[in-house]
Amino acid sequence: MPNDLFSIGPFTVHTYGLMIAIGFIAAYLIGEYRAKKKGLDVDKLFNMVICGTIGGFLCSKILFYITEIDQVIANPRMLLDFANGFVVYGGIVGALLGGLIYARIAKINFREYIDIAMTSFPVGQFFGRIGCFFAGCCYGKETASALSIMYTHSDFAPNHVHLIPTQLISSALNLVHFFLLLYLSKKLKKGQTASCYLIFYSVGRFIVEFFRDDPRGSVGALSTSQFIAVFLFAAGVVLFILAGKYADREAKADVESSDIPEETSADESLNVPEESLAEGITNTPEEDSDEDSEVKENE
């Protein structure tokens, strides 16, 4: 499986990088389309995506350095390698933080925009895992199954060995994840779709980790990714509940504000009924004098 597509001088186009780019563009275009349908500002969505991308890049690199701290200490030059070494969990957390910071600055509803962005996120991951497949990273354990892959020129995976195609399994799960979120987004409250992303991704990742064999650290009996998945799942559940309560509180406030009667203005309180004004205007001086004479006769 070739990872190097072609070279132009010192510049080489890799399949992994190409798939990441395709995934990013596809995810954004889907998000932009859905944002327009919901009446959201696509320019603000774009700015949020850029801020989230920057935050995701930085946090994914930081988490990679943390998980590979021994290698970083032994070879500090790894700190200058910005082309390799990323951790998806760091990217997710960083993207959320970057988007939240922008939403605060731009004063937009974070939950509305993050729901749009996180629904499209699995599309980017779908293409990204295909890039992993071609590069040979994130590979699975050795297997005798007919449903296996074998690398011959990979710089990451062991060559000439039948392996579980965990990259393709992850890619398929991401596609299912996308359509599930797309369906739920029509039924859930603001902020709950993004919370579901955290829940579903952490569950899927936890399961796939049992079949992976690439070095990625461990915490006790769990891989580092499984350990993080436990906390990500818990965070998703908590945020799902909080988003629901916050949406209910907003709906209740809207109902109460609509039930408050409009205050009567001072000008309205001084208004004289139109019928009285009409009677006063239509009464002539002769009619008034006739009324006075009738009063005197009665006296």
N, C-alpha and C positions, 0 to 999 in steps of 0.2 A: 504494500500500500504506500504509494509515494506521498510524502509530505511536502517535498519541494516541487512546486509547479513549474516555475521558470525563474530565470535570473536576468537582471538588467544591470550589467556592471557588478558592483558590490552589493546591489540590492536584490534579495531573493524573496519571492512571493511563496509563502507556505500555505498549505491547505488549512491548517489550524487557524491562522490569522484571517484567511479569506472567509472561513465559516463564521468566525466571531463577528466580522464586519457585516456579513449577510444577515446574521441573527439580530444584530443591533438595529439595522435598517428595517428589517421586517417587523420587529417588535414595536419600533417607534411608529411606523406607518399604520399598523393596526391600532395602536393607542391613539394616534391623531384622528383616525377615522371615527373611532368610538367617542372621542372627546367632542368632535363636531356634532355628532348626533345628540349628545347630552347638553349642548349649548355652552361648553366650557371654552376658555381662551386657549387656543392651541399654541400661541406664542409663550404663554406662561407654562404650559405643559412641556414645551421644548426646553425652556430654561431650567425647569425642574429636572428633566432628564439629564441635561448636561451637568448640573450640580450633583445629581445622584451618581452619574458616571465617574466624576472626579472622586467623590467620596468612596465609591465602590472600589476604584482602582487603588487608592491609598490604603484602605483598610484591608483589602485582600492581600496586598504586599506585606503589610505589617503583620497580619496573622500568619502568613507564610514564614516570615522571619522568626516569629515566636515558635512555631511548630518545628522549625529546622534550626533552632538556636545553636546547637552543637556544630553543625556544618558552617553556620555563619561565623562563629568564633574561630573555627579552624581556617576558614577562607573568607575574610572580610570583603573580598572583591564581589561576593554574591550580592552585596548591598547595591552595587552599581548595575546589576543585571535587571533591566526593566522589561525584558522580552519574555522571561520565563519565571515560573514560581508564583502562582496565585492560588488563593483558597476561596472557594465559592462563598462560604459562610461569611467571611470577612467582607466580600463584595456585597452581600445582601444587607448586612448591618450598615456598611458604609453608604450604600445607596439610600437606605431609609433615612439616615442622619443627614445626608446631603440634601435630600428632598425636603426634609422637615425644616432645615435651616432656611432654604430658599422660600418655603411657604410662609415662614414667619416674617421674612423680609418683604416679600411681595404682598403679604396680607391676603392670602387666598385660602380657601377651605382645603386643608391638607388631606383630609379623609377622602374627599371626592376625587382629587387628582391622583392620590396614591393608589386608589382602587383601580383607576384606569391603567396606571403604569404597571402595577403588580400583576394584573390580569394578563398583560402582554409579555411579562418577564419570562415565563416558561418557553415562549417561542424562541427567544434569544438563546436560552439554555438548550433547546432542542438542536439548533444548529451548532452550538458550541460543543456539545458532546459528540456530534459527528466529526468535528475538527479533532477532538481527542482521539477518536477512533483512527483517523488517518495518521495522527502523530504517534500513536502508540502509548500515550500516557493514560493514567486511570484504568489500567488493564485489570483483567480478572484472574482468578486462580486457574491453575492447570486442570484440565478436564479430559476425559476420554469420550465425552459426548460428541455426537455428530454435529451438534449445534455449537460449533467452536470456531475460532479464528486462529491463524498462525502468521506471525510476522517473520519476515526474512531480513529486513534492513532497518529495523527500528532502533532509534537511539535511546528509547525508554523501556519498552517491553522486552522480555526475553525472546529471542528469535528461535525459530524452528521448534516451537512448543505450542501445543493446542491449548488455547485459553478461553475462558468464559468471556463472551463479548459484553462486558459490563457497560461499556460506553454506549452501545446500541440499546441495551436495556434501559439505561438512564434516559437516553434520547426519546424512546417510546413513552416512558413514564411522563416525561415533560410535555409531550404532545397531549396525552390524556389529561394531564394537569391543566393545560390551557383550556381545553374544551369544558372541563368541569367548572373551572372558575368563570368561564364565559356564561355558562348556564346559571350558576349561583348568583352572579352579579345582577341578574334581573329580579332576584327574590330577596337578597340580603339588604341590610341597612348600611349607611355610609361607614366605611372603615372595616366592615366585616369581611369583605372580599379579600382585602390585603392580609387580614388576619388568617383567613383560610389558606392563603398561599403559604404562610409560615408553617401552618399545621400540616398541610399535605406534603410539602417538600421535605420537612423534617422526617415524616414517617417513611416516605419513599427512600430517602437517603439512608436512613437507619437500616432498612432492609437490604438495600443494594450493597452496603458496606460489608456484609457477611460474605459476599462473593468476590470482593476486590482483593488484589494481592500486591498492589504497588505500595511502596513505603510512604506512610502518612502519619506515623506516630501513634501512640496509644495512651490511654488513661485506665489503668487496671485491666479489666477484661474487655473493655470497649476500645474501639479506635477513637482517635481524637475527634473525627467527624461524628461518630455516634454519640460521644460525650456531649458535644455541642448541640447535637440534634435534640437531646432530652430537654435542654434549656430553651431551645428555639420552639419546640412544641409547647412547652409550658407558657412561654411568652405569647405565642399565638392564641392559646385558649384564653388567657387573661385579657388580651387586647380585644378578642372577639366579644367577650362579655362586656367590657368597658365601652366598646363602640356601640353595642346595642343599647346600653343604659343611657349613653350620651345622646343617641339618636331619639330615644323615647322622651328624654327630658326636653330636647329641642322641639319635638312635635307637640308636647304638652304646653310649652311656652307659646307656641304659635297659636294653638287653640284658645288659650286664655287671652291672648292679645286681641284675637278676632272677636271675642265675646264682650269686650269692654265697649260700652256705648260712647258715641262721639259727644264731647262736651258742647253745651250750647254756648255760643259766643255772646258777648255783651250786646252786639248789634242786633242779634236775633231776639234777645229778651226785650228790646225796646220796640220791636216791630208791632205795629197796630194791625189788627185784622183788616183785610182788604174790604170786607163788607161794610165795616164801620167807616172807613175812609170814604167809600163810595157814597154812603148815606150823607155824610157831612158835606161832600162836594156837591151832591145833587140837590140838597135843600136850598131853596131861594130865600131871599130876605122877606118876600111876601108871605111865604109859608110860615116863617118864623113869627111874623107879626100876628098872623091868624091864630097861631098856637097861644101867643101871649094874651090875646083878647078872650079866647075861650077860658083861660085860667082865671081872668078877672071876673067874667060872668059867673063862674062857678063860686067865686068867693062871695 
